[in-house]
Each structure stands twice: as structure tokens, then as C-alpha cells.
Amino acid sequence: MTIDYLSYSQCKSYASCPRSWYLGKLRLAEEKQTWYIPMGSAVHDMIEYHLGEPGQAMPSAESFFYHLIEKQLLIEPDTSTWLYSGPEDGPYVKERALQHVKDCFEKALSFLSELDVWEVEYELKGDLPGCEVPIKGFVDIIAEHPKKGLVIIDWKTGTTKPDNFQLETYAALLKVTGEYQDNSFQGRYAMLSPAYKSVTRYVDLSGIEPERVGKKYQEVYDQMKRKIYRADPNHFKCNYCFQQDNCLLNAGPTERSEYYDRSEQDGIPY
């Protein structure tokens, strides 16, 4: 197993369920298609266009969203098999998914109105003390707030409460790479879903120690190297897992799961 770098999303995926990470990262198993991934991607793309093309006419939300949906239809034409979010009596699918994109983007525009944006989709890669592989990440926004100073911002279009570690990773990388080293950052998750009345969830980044962040990544990497690919069955997580059809524990012994899920042969048997 060769891993050139780690990222927050990899670390989170492995910590959530090592089997799911194994299927996606090492076996490159085909994921289930979703409605919520293109929703989030469309909002990110619209924000990036808005900031990168000032003065240009903004394309419609439909053009951003359906472009991504068309790609997924080529992989799985049966949208009834796609994973979705939202309440059972009003899930975010089809027109409701598109409306969610529009609502999130409008909320983002209001949020951006008070910021002086410095960087968009800013790539970070560096070595954190205590971790033997580099860490990589993309910061959605680095901006200056008139009262709060420099802020690291990550857009969230879902309703799941994020942990602090993603923004802590970005702050640690900014410290060790020497970028903006004379400035202190505040972390802000921009909660764009209409389900949240308050847009901002603050994260205190003033005391971030790159050594502590690097140690957490190394702990995950040590388990990866030991080839621990156990499944972590959880009703909620399994229902939203992209790898549910490829996992022997979840799907049972099907032709597909037996092809992809060789975790007992490839890793420590569980």
C-alpha cells in the first residue's frame, strides 16, 4: 500500500469506517450515486464562479446542477437507487434538490457580502510534525472580516454538524508552510442549509499546535499501514455509505461485493 499524502476527508472516511475507506481508496470500487454530492458541488462551483468572474453574468443554478446530474446518469440511469438526504416526506431529490442549491447559494452571497476574499479553493500541502506523510487540503475561502480579521471558511450545504478538525488541519498547514504566518486566523463553517438560522459556526484556531494535528493523522496512518479494514456497522452511517453495495457485511455475498470486498485476504481478517 502506497499513500502519497493524507487529507482530512481520507482521515474522516477511515475513522468512520475502515472498510468503506478500503473499498473506495484501495479497491477503487464504484460508488453509489447520490443527490447530495452534486448539490454541494454545484453550490461550491457557483460560489467559485461568482468570485472568479466578477462582472460576468451568472449562469443559472440549473446549468451548474444538471451538468453534474447528467454525468451521474451515465453511471447509473436509475435515480431511484441514488442516495438522498432530507426528510422522508420531502427528500432533496429532483426539483427539491435544485431548490436547495439555489437557497444555499443565496445564503452564501449574503455571507460573502461582509468579507474581503483573498483566496478561493486555496491548495495547501505540507509536512506536519509527527506525521510521516504529507497532508493536503483545499481551503474554500480565506478572507478578511472587518471585525474578526482573517478567517478560514469552509462551506457546508448539509445539516450534519461538522467537527473542528478540518479547519484545524488548514490552520496547522498554514503555520508550517509559513503562509500568513504573521496573522492569526479564526475558523468559520458557513452553514448554508436553510435548516440553520445562523450561518456561522465559529471554531477557535488561536491555540492550534501543528504537532497535535500531525499526531492525529499519524495515528490513522498507522492503522492504514497495519491494513486494518474492519467494517464499522452503524445503521445511520451504512444508509449513507457510498460503498454499501460493495461491502460483504452490508450487502451480503453478492457477485459485486465478493469481487470488491477482499478485506480478509488483503488485511487483518475480522
One Martini backbone bead per residue (centre of mass of N, CA, C, O) as a GRO file, in nm:
protein
  270
    1MET     BB    1   0.094   0.038   0.025
    2THR     BB    2   0.040   0.370  -0.120
    3ILE     BB    3   0.079   0.697   0.032
    4ASP     BB    4   0.134   1.028  -0.052
    5TYR     BB    5  -0.126   1.135   0.109
    6LEU     BB    6  -0.324   1.324   0.329
    7SER     BB    7  -0.661   1.391   0.441
    8TYR     BB    8  -0.940   1.474   0.592
    9SER     BB    9  -1.130   1.286   0.429
   10GLN     BB   10  -0.966   1.029   0.473
   11CYS     BB   11  -0.963   1.030   0.779
   12LYS     BB   12  -1.270   1.030   0.815
   13SER     BB   13  -1.333   0.773   0.654
   14TYR     BB   14  -1.165   0.579   0.826
   15ALA     BB   15  -1.287   0.645   1.107
   16SER     BB   16  -1.576   0.561   1.028
   17CYS     BB   17  -1.475   0.325   0.793
   18PRO     BB   18  -1.235   0.117   0.688
   19ARG     BB   19  -1.389  -0.039   0.465
   20SER     BB   20  -1.478   0.200   0.294
   21TRP     BB   21  -1.195   0.305   0.237
   22TYR     BB   22  -1.086   0.053   0.102
   23LEU     BB   23  -1.290   0.039  -0.134
   24GLY     BB   24  -1.227   0.329  -0.249
   25LYS     BB   25  -0.903   0.354  -0.239
   26LEU     BB   26  -0.797   0.050  -0.314
   27ARG     BB   27  -1.045  -0.081  -0.498
   28LEU     BB   28  -1.213   0.125  -0.664
   29ALA     BB   29  -1.507   0.131  -0.609
   30GLU     BB   30  -1.820   0.172  -0.707
   31GLU     BB   31  -2.030   0.417  -0.641
   32LYS     BB   32  -2.288   0.559  -0.525
   33GLN     BB   33  -2.529   0.760  -0.610
   34THR     BB   34  -2.624   1.111  -0.562
   35TRP     BB   35  -2.777   1.416  -0.457
   36TYR     BB   36  -2.573   1.565  -0.250
   37ILE     BB   37  -2.313   1.603  -0.408
   38PRO     BB   38  -2.417   1.794  -0.640
   39MET     BB   39  -2.518   2.009  -0.454
   40GLY     BB   40  -2.247   2.092  -0.328
   41SER     BB   41  -2.088   2.134  -0.594
   42ALA     BB   42  -2.266   2.355  -0.716
   43VAL     BB   43  -2.224   2.565  -0.497
   44HIS     BB   44  -1.920   2.583  -0.521
   45ASP     BB   45  -1.915   2.662  -0.824
   46MET     BB   46  -2.080   2.923  -0.796
   47ILE     BB   47  -1.891   3.070  -0.604
   48GLU     BB   48  -1.638   3.059  -0.779
   49TYR     BB   49  -1.758   3.214  -1.015
   50HIS     BB   50  -1.841   3.471  -0.867
   51LEU     BB   51  -1.538   3.536  -0.774
   52GLY     BB   52  -1.385   3.485  -1.069
   53GLU     BB   53  -1.638   3.659  -1.234
   54PRO     BB   54  -1.652   3.963  -1.226
   55GLY     BB   55  -1.933   4.102  -1.406
   56GLN     BB   56  -2.054   3.843  -1.481
   57ALA     BB   57  -2.286   3.647  -1.585
   58MET     BB   58  -2.486   3.430  -1.414
   59PRO     BB   59  -2.544   3.129  -1.423
   60SER     BB   60  -2.750   2.894  -1.371
   61ALA     BB   61  -2.827   2.651  -1.149
   62GLU     BB   62  -2.903   2.439  -1.360
   63SER     BB   63  -2.629   2.427  -1.511
   64PHE     BB   64  -2.469   2.318  -1.269
   65PHE     BB   65  -2.644   2.076  -1.170
   66TYR     BB   66  -2.718   1.912  -1.440
   67HIS     BB   67  -2.429   1.851  -1.522
   68LEU     BB   68  -2.386   1.649  -1.287
   69ILE     BB   69  -2.629   1.464  -1.332
   70GLU     BB   70  -2.551   1.363  -1.616
   71LYS     BB   71  -2.300   1.209  -1.523
   72GLN     BB   72  -2.455   1.010  -1.334
   73LEU     BB   73  -2.645   0.883  -1.551
   74LEU     BB   74  -2.413   0.728  -1.695
   75ILE     BB   75  -2.376   0.535  -1.446
   76GLU     BB   76  -2.692   0.582  -1.319
   77PRO     BB   77  -3.017   0.594  -1.444
   78ASP     BB   78  -3.137   0.504  -1.163
   79THR     BB   79  -3.253   0.728  -0.928
   80SER     BB   80  -3.378   0.530  -0.708
   81THR     BB   81  -3.069   0.446  -0.607
   82TRP     BB   82  -3.013   0.703  -0.489
   83LEU     BB   83  -2.891   0.899  -0.264
   84TYR     BB   84  -3.038   1.084   0.017
   85SER     BB   85  -3.170   1.373   0.166
   86GLY     BB   86  -3.380   1.434   0.411
   87PRO     BB   87  -3.695   1.397   0.444
   88GLU     BB   88  -3.918   1.153   0.361
   89ASP     BB   89  -4.155   1.375   0.283
   90GLY     BB   90  -3.888   1.570   0.158
   91PRO     BB   91  -3.666   1.508  -0.036
   92TYR     BB   92  -3.352   1.575  -0.197
   93VAL     BB   93  -3.494   1.581  -0.508
   94LYS     BB   94  -3.470   1.720  -0.785
   95GLU     BB   95  -3.631   2.008  -0.737
   96ARG     BB   96  -3.542   2.019  -0.437
   97ALA     BB   97  -3.240   2.013  -0.494
   98LEU     BB   98  -3.229   2.270  -0.661
   99GLN     BB   99  -3.344   2.458  -0.440
  100HIS     BB  100  -3.115   2.412  -0.243
  101VAL     BB  101  -2.899   2.541  -0.413
  102LYS     BB  102  -3.027   2.823  -0.423
  103ASP     BB  103  -3.042   2.874  -0.118
  104CYS     BB  104  -2.739   2.844  -0.056
  105PHE     BB  105  -2.636   3.067  -0.246
  106GLU     BB  106  -2.787   3.305  -0.121
  107LYS     BB  107  -2.649   3.273   0.155
  108ALA     BB  108  -2.358   3.314   0.052
  109LEU     BB  109  -2.389   3.603  -0.054
  110SER     BB  110  -2.451   3.728   0.221
  111PHE     BB  111  -2.188   3.634   0.358
  112LEU     BB  112  -1.984   3.776   0.148
  113SER     BB  113  -2.057   4.087   0.185
  114GLU     BB  114  -1.845   4.105   0.455
  115LEU     BB  115  -1.603   4.024   0.260
  116ASP     BB  116  -1.249   3.990   0.190
  117VAL     BB  117  -1.128   3.809  -0.064
  118TRP     BB  118  -0.825   3.619  -0.118
  119GLU     BB  119  -0.915   3.306  -0.136
  120VAL     BB  120  -0.981   3.024  -0.368
  121GLU     BB  121  -0.925   2.718  -0.350
  122TYR     BB  122  -0.679   2.661  -0.148
  123GLU     BB  123  -0.378   2.508  -0.170
  124LEU     BB  124  -0.252   2.257   0.059
  125LYS     BB  125   0.094   2.145   0.142
  126GLY     BB  126   0.240   1.940   0.411
  127ASP     BB  127   0.444   1.896   0.698
  128LEU     BB  128   0.368   1.742   0.992
  129PRO     BB  129   0.443   1.694   1.296
  130GLY     BB  130   0.448   1.333   1.336
  131CYS     BB  131   0.416   1.291   1.018
  132GLU     BB  132   0.518   1.082   0.738
  133VAL     BB  133   0.300   1.235   0.570
  134PRO     BB  134   0.151   1.437   0.382
  135ILE     BB  135  -0.072   1.720   0.378
  136LYS     BB  136  -0.393   1.785   0.223
  137GLY     BB  137  -0.571   2.087   0.099
  138PHE     BB  138  -0.886   2.281   0.056
  139VAL     BB  139  -0.966   2.608   0.075
  140ASP     BB  140  -1.239   2.778   0.018
  141ILE     BB  141  -1.172   3.034   0.222
  142ILE     BB  142  -0.987   3.342   0.232
  143ALA     BB  143  -1.048   3.610   0.465
  144GLU     BB  144  -1.169   3.942   0.552
  145HIS     BB  145  -1.287   4.080   0.847
  146PRO     BB  146  -1.359   4.382   0.990
  147LYS     BB  147  -1.362   4.234   1.295
  148LYS     BB  148  -1.217   3.929   1.277
  149GLY     BB  149  -1.041   3.911   1.038
  150LEU     BB  150  -0.895   3.633   0.966
  151VAL     BB  151  -1.049   3.369   0.764
  152ILE     BB  152  -1.156   3.032   0.767
  153ILE     BB  153  -1.358   2.877   0.510
  154ASP     BB  154  -1.640   2.643   0.510
  155TRP     BB  155  -1.866   2.486   0.321
  156LYS     BB  156  -2.214   2.395   0.417
  157THR     BB  157  -2.509   2.207   0.287
  158GLY     BB  158  -2.574   2.052   0.525
  159THR     BB  159  -2.679   1.916   0.865
  160THR     BB  160  -2.417   1.824   0.962
  161LYS     BB  161  -2.212   1.848   1.220
  162PRO     BB  162  -1.910   1.967   1.234
  163ASP     BB  163  -1.599   1.939   1.296
  164ASN     BB  164  -1.277   2.092   1.374
  165PHE     BB  165  -1.041   1.945   1.208
  166GLN     BB  166  -1.039   2.080   0.934
  167LEU     BB  167  -0.957   2.370   1.026
  168GLU     BB  168  -0.711   2.278   1.188
  169THR     BB  169  -0.552   2.175   0.948
  170TYR     BB  170  -0.527   2.443   0.794
  171ALA     BB  171  -0.384   2.600   1.019
  172ALA     BB  172  -0.136   2.413   1.040
  173LEU     BB  173  -0.042   2.444   0.745
  174LEU     BB  174  -0.002   2.752   0.752
  175LYS     BB  175   0.223   2.741   0.964
  176VAL     BB  176   0.436   2.537   0.828
  177THR     BB  177   0.447   2.702   0.542
  178GLY     BB  178   0.436   3.029   0.616
  179GLU     BB  179   0.153   3.119   0.563
  180TYR     BB  180   0.042   3.379   0.730
  181GLN     BB  181   0.233   3.383   0.999
  182ASP     BB  182   0.146   3.686   1.112
  183ASN     BB  183  -0.137   3.549   1.143
  184SER     BB  184  -0.455   3.515   1.275
  185PHE     BB  185  -0.717   3.276   1.294
  186GLN     BB  186  -1.049   3.215   1.202
  187GLY     BB  187  -1.306   2.986   1.220
  188ARG     BB  188  -1.558   2.902   0.955
  189TYR     BB  189  -1.871   2.771   0.925
  190ALA     BB  190  -2.087   2.767   0.644
  191MET     BB  191  -2.432   2.735   0.698
  192LEU     BB  192  -2.651   2.698   0.416
  193SER     BB  193  -2.879   2.571   0.525
  194PRO     BB  194  -3.209   2.643   0.604
  195ALA     BB  195  -3.196   2.488   0.883
  196TYR     BB  196  -3.014   2.734   0.944
  197LYS     BB  197  -3.015   3.041   1.092
  198SER     BB  198  -2.718   3.029   1.135
  199VAL     BB  199  -2.433   3.054   0.942
  200THR     BB  200  -2.225   3.054   1.182
  201ARG     BB  201  -1.943   2.846   1.280
  202TYR     BB  202  -1.718   2.856   1.524
  203VAL     BB  203  -1.345   2.831   1.536
  204ASP     BB  204  -1.081   2.791   1.743
  205LEU     BB  205  -0.729   2.873   1.625
  206SER     BB  206  -0.518   2.997   1.834
  207GLY     BB  207  -0.406   2.694   1.962
  208ILE     BB  208  -0.265   2.562   1.731
  209GLU     BB  209  -0.090   2.244   1.696
  210PRO     BB  210   0.081   2.073   1.465
  211GLU     BB  211   0.160   1.826   1.639
  212ARG     BB  212  -0.128   1.734   1.712
  213VAL     BB  213  -0.232   1.700   1.424
  214GLY     BB  214  -0.012   1.503   1.324
  215LYS     BB  215  -0.074   1.276   1.529
  216LYS     BB  216  -0.360   1.208   1.426
  217TYR     BB  217  -0.269   1.117   1.145
  218GLN     BB  218  -0.071   0.896   1.234
  219GLU     BB  219  -0.275   0.712   1.373
  220VAL     BB  220  -0.423   0.645   1.110
  221TYR     BB  221  -0.179   0.551   0.941
  222ASP     BB  222  -0.104   0.308   1.115
  223GLN     BB  223  -0.365   0.150   1.047
  224MET     BB  224  -0.326   0.139   0.746
  225LYS     BB  225  -0.054  -0.018   0.753
  226ARG     BB  226  -0.197  -0.266   0.912
  227LYS     BB  227  -0.462  -0.339   0.759
  228ILE     BB  228  -0.732  -0.205   0.876
  229TYR     BB  229  -1.069  -0.327   0.748
  230ARG     BB  230  -1.296  -0.285   0.919
  231ALA     BB  231  -1.619  -0.287   1.004
  232ASP     BB  232  -1.874  -0.022   1.092
  233PRO     BB  233  -2.169  -0.085   1.196
  234ASN     BB  234  -2.427   0.156   1.101
  235HIS     BB  235  -2.724   0.254   1.020
  236PHE     BB  236  -2.670   0.545   0.935
  237LYS     BB  237  -2.401   0.516   0.779
  238CYS     BB  238  -2.487   0.288   0.580
  239ASN     BB  239  -2.719   0.451   0.435
  240TYR     BB  240  -2.473   0.672   0.333
  241CYS     BB  241  -2.296   0.473   0.185
  242PHE     BB  242  -2.116   0.434  -0.111
  243GLN     BB  243  -2.033   0.106  -0.032
  244GLN     BB  244  -2.283  -0.086   0.026
  245ASP     BB  245  -2.267  -0.280  -0.240
  246ASN     BB  246  -1.943  -0.369  -0.169
  247CYS     BB  247  -2.024  -0.494   0.110
  248LEU     BB  248  -2.047  -0.785   0.278
  249LEU     BB  249  -2.192  -0.689   0.538
  250ASN     BB  250  -2.421  -0.528   0.390
  251ALA     BB  251  -2.490  -0.709   0.111
  252GLY     BB  252  -2.347  -0.954   0.102
  253PRO     BB  253  -2.304  -1.237  -0.113
  254THR     BB  254  -2.217  -1.099  -0.397
  255GLU     BB  255  -2.072  -1.050  -0.689
  256ARG     BB  256  -1.978  -0.765  -0.619
  257SER     BB  257  -1.872  -0.794  -0.322
  258GLU     BB  258  -1.669  -1.029  -0.386
  259TYR     BB  259  -1.492  -0.859  -0.574
  260TYR     BB  260  -1.423  -0.608  -0.381
  261ASP     BB  261  -1.431  -0.771  -0.098
  262ARG     BB  262  -1.086  -0.839   0.028
  263SER     BB  263  -1.018  -0.787   0.335
  264GLU     BB  264  -0.920  -1.067   0.442
  265GLN     BB  265  -0.681  -1.090   0.236
  266ASP     BB  266  -0.555  -0.784   0.260
  267GLY     BB  267  -0.602  -0.807   0.572
  268ILE     BB  268  -0.720  -0.811   0.871
  269PRO     BB  269  -0.919  -1.031   0.998
  270TYR     BB  270  -1.298  -1.005   1.085
   0.00000   0.00000   0.00000
